[in-house]
Amino acid sequence: MMKIFLAMLISGMAIAQTGQNSKIDHSVSSKFPTVVDIVKKNIQAMGGERLSQIKSITTVDTKMIDGKLMERTQKKDSDGKNHVTRFGEEIKYSDRLVSKNSRFFNNNDSQFLFSIFDVLNNDTKYTVSGIEKVNGKECYVIDGEKYKIYLDKESGLTLKGVEGNGYIWEYSNFKDVNGIILPHKIVLNNGQEEFNLSSITFNDVTDTDFCYW
């Protein structure tokens, strides 16, 4: 869950596992712009070439738990390493080295810090399956064997992601952070949980933030 939270955040989108589209009808895409065109618009909307300058990202978010406002910090680098400090607990881990039983399980299959580049580099595995509205805004739906994302037709930004395990992520309150446009409000499962980001910083992570098991 933590991986999806950040990976979808920093891609400006919620890329999520569906596992229900192993056979994709690419003929549908002919009615719409190509996956590449839509994804390139998303990348430009997020910051374009500035994204290549980002080697790590640190986020601080808050949520209400039992009436108390709690804070969590996550640091992630382009190698897939993560460091999470959640509600007074500290967890350090590198890609694929944490048990699936861990609450902070990380299965980062992306070779990029911003996961939208995975879609760009593997565009033949995805299709534009239609147009749907998210919070009143029309979005192109990019559907693949593993991922499904909803990109705003007008702005290009990612407004929603859906995973195969049932998680639905919605993104809003986009703000400019040193030239990178990212959401500062993330809602899970139609309001079941809400995360508000109070801080996003770049390139401030070092190897000392991680340990290897």
C-alpha positions as CSV (number, residue, x, y, z in Angstrom):
1,M,0.0,0.0,0.0
2,M,2.8,2.4,0.8
3,K,4.5,1.7,-2.6
4,I,1.3,2.5,-4.4
5,F,0.8,5.6,-2.3
6,L,4.1,7.1,-3.3
7,A,4.7,5.6,-6.7
8,M,1.3,6.9,-7.8
9,L,1.9,10.2,-6.2
10,I,5.3,10.9,-7.7
11,S,4.1,9.9,-11.1
12,G,1.4,12.4,-10.8
13,M,-0.9,9.5,-11.2
14,A,-2.2,6.5,-9.6
15,I,-0.8,3.5,-11.5
16,A,-2.5,0.5,-10.0
17,Q,-2.7,-3.2,-10.5
18,T,-5.8,-4.5,-12.2
19,G,-4.8,-8.0,-13.5
20,Q,-8.2,-8.1,-15.3
21,N,-7.1,-7.0,-18.7
22,S,-4.7,-9.7,-19.9
23,K,-6.2,-9.4,-23.4
24,I,-6.4,-5.8,-24.6
25,D,-8.4,-4.7,-27.6
26,H,-6.1,-2.1,-29.1
27,S,-8.7,-1.2,-31.8
28,V,-10.5,1.0,-29.2
29,S,-7.5,3.3,-29.0
30,S,-8.0,4.4,-32.6
31,K,-10.8,6.6,-31.4
32,F,-8.5,8.6,-29.1
33,P,-5.0,10.1,-29.0
34,T,-2.3,7.5,-28.6
35,V,-1.0,6.3,-25.3
36,V,2.3,8.0,-26.0
37,D,0.6,11.3,-26.8
38,I,-1.5,11.2,-23.6
39,V,1.5,10.2,-21.4
40,K,3.7,12.9,-22.9
41,K,1.1,15.5,-22.1
42,N,1.1,14.1,-18.5
43,I,4.8,14.4,-18.3
44,Q,4.8,18.0,-19.6
45,A,2.0,18.9,-17.2
46,M,4.1,17.6,-14.3
47,G,7.2,19.5,-15.2
48,G,8.6,18.1,-18.4
49,E,12.4,18.0,-18.5
50,R,12.6,19.0,-14.9
51,L,11.6,15.5,-13.9
52,S,14.9,14.1,-15.2
53,Q,16.7,16.2,-12.6
54,I,14.9,14.6,-9.7
55,K,16.9,11.7,-8.2
56,S,15.0,11.4,-4.9
57,I,11.8,12.6,-3.2
58,T,10.7,13.1,0.4
59,T,7.1,13.5,1.3
60,V,5.4,14.3,4.6
61,D,1.7,13.6,4.8
62,T,-1.0,13.7,7.6
63,K,-4.2,11.8,8.3
64,M,-6.7,11.7,11.2
65,I,-6.4,8.5,13.3
66,D,-8.8,8.2,16.3
67,G,-9.3,11.9,16.3
68,K,-5.6,12.7,16.3
69,L,-3.7,14.3,13.4
70,M,-0.8,11.9,12.7
71,E,2.2,12.5,10.5
72,R,4.2,10.1,8.2
73,T,7.4,10.7,6.2
74,Q,8.6,8.7,3.2
75,K,11.9,9.0,1.3
76,K,12.4,7.3,-2.0
77,D,15.3,7.3,-4.5
78,S,15.5,6.4,-8.2
79,D,16.9,3.0,-7.2
80,G,13.7,2.0,-5.6
81,K,14.9,2.3,-2.0
82,N,12.5,3.6,0.7
83,H,12.7,4.9,4.2
84,V,9.4,5.3,6.0
85,T,8.8,7.0,9.4
86,R,5.2,6.4,10.3
87,F,3.6,7.5,13.5
88,G,6.7,7.2,15.5
89,E,7.9,3.9,13.9
90,E,10.9,3.9,11.6
91,I,11.2,1.4,8.8
92,K,14.1,1.3,6.3
93,Y,14.1,-1.0,3.3
94,S,15.3,-1.5,-0.2
95,D,13.5,-2.8,-3.2
96,R,12.0,-6.4,-2.8
97,L,13.7,-7.0,0.5
98,V,10.7,-6.6,2.8
99,S,8.4,-9.5,3.5
100,K,5.0,-9.3,2.0
101,N,3.7,-9.7,5.5
102,S,5.1,-6.3,6.3
103,R,2.8,-3.4,6.6
104,F,5.3,-1.4,4.6
105,F,5.8,-4.0,1.9
106,N,7.5,-2.5,-1.2
107,N,7.3,-4.3,-4.5
108,N,8.6,-1.5,-6.7
109,D,8.8,-2.9,-10.2
110,S,9.5,0.6,-11.7
111,Q,12.9,1.4,-13.0
112,F,12.0,5.1,-12.8
113,L,11.4,7.4,-9.9
114,F,8.3,8.7,-11.8
115,S,6.4,5.6,-12.8
116,I,4.6,7.3,-15.7
117,F,7.8,6.7,-17.6
118,D,7.2,3.0,-17.4
119,V,4.0,3.5,-19.4
120,L,5.9,5.6,-21.9
121,N,8.6,3.0,-22.4
122,N,6.2,0.1,-22.6
123,D,3.3,1.8,-24.5
124,T,2.4,-1.3,-26.5
125,K,1.3,-3.0,-23.3
126,Y,-1.3,-0.3,-22.7
127,T,-4.4,1.0,-24.5
128,V,-6.7,4.0,-24.3
129,S,-9.9,2.3,-23.3
130,G,-12.2,5.2,-23.1
131,I,-13.2,8.5,-21.5
132,E,-14.6,8.7,-18.0
133,K,-15.3,11.5,-15.6
134,V,-13.4,11.9,-12.3
135,N,-14.9,14.6,-10.1
136,G,-16.6,16.2,-13.0
137,K,-13.5,16.2,-15.3
138,E,-13.2,14.1,-18.4
139,C,-10.3,11.8,-18.3
140,Y,-8.6,9.4,-20.8
141,V,-8.4,6.0,-19.3
142,I,-5.1,4.2,-19.9
143,D,-5.6,0.5,-19.3
144,G,-3.0,-2.3,-19.3
145,E,-2.4,-5.8,-18.0
146,K,-1.2,-4.4,-14.7
147,Y,-2.1,-0.7,-14.6
148,K,-5.1,1.6,-15.0
149,I,-4.8,5.4,-14.7
150,Y,-7.1,8.3,-15.4
151,L,-5.5,11.4,-17.0
152,D,-7.3,14.7,-17.2
153,K,-8.1,15.6,-20.9
154,E,-7.6,19.3,-20.2
155,S,-4.6,19.5,-17.8
156,G,-3.0,16.2,-18.5
157,L,-2.6,15.5,-14.8
158,T,-3.5,12.1,-13.2
159,L,-6.7,12.3,-11.2
160,K,-7.3,8.6,-10.4
161,G,-5.8,5.2,-10.2
162,V,-7.3,1.7,-9.6
163,E,-5.6,-1.4,-8.3
164,G,-6.6,-5.0,-8.7
165,N,-6.9,-5.5,-4.9
166,G,-9.7,-2.9,-4.8
167,Y,-7.8,0.2,-3.9
168,I,-9.0,3.4,-5.6
169,W,-6.8,6.5,-5.4
170,E,-8.0,10.0,-6.3
171,Y,-5.7,13.0,-6.6
172,S,-6.4,16.7,-6.2
173,N,-5.1,20.0,-4.8
174,F,-2.2,20.1,-7.3
175,K,0.6,22.5,-6.4
176,D,3.8,23.7,-8.0
177,V,6.9,22.4,-6.0
178,N,10.0,23.9,-7.5
179,G,8.6,23.6,-11.0
180,I,7.1,20.1,-10.5
181,I,3.3,19.8,-10.3
182,L,2.1,17.2,-7.8
183,P,-1.1,16.5,-5.8
184,H,-1.2,17.4,-2.2
185,K,-4.5,15.6,-1.4
186,I,-5.0,11.9,-1.9
187,V,-8.2,10.1,-1.1
188,L,-8.4,6.3,-0.8
189,N,-11.5,4.2,-1.6
190,N,-14.0,7.0,-2.0
191,G,-13.2,8.7,1.3
192,Q,-12.2,5.7,3.4
193,E,-8.9,7.4,4.1
194,E,-7.6,10.9,3.2
195,F,-3.9,11.9,3.1
196,N,-2.9,15.6,2.9
197,L,0.7,16.3,2.0
198,S,2.3,19.1,4.0
199,S,5.7,18.9,2.4
200,I,7.4,17.6,-0.7
201,T,11.1,18.1,-1.3
202,F,13.6,16.8,-3.9
203,N,17.1,15.5,-4.0
204,D,17.6,15.6,-0.3
205,V,18.0,11.8,0.3
206,T,21.4,10.2,0.9
207,D,22.5,6.6,1.3
208,T,22.5,7.1,5.0
209,D,18.7,7.2,4.9
210,F,18.6,3.6,3.9
211,C,19.9,0.3,5.2
212,Y,20.2,-3.1,3.4
213,W,19.0,-6.4,4.8
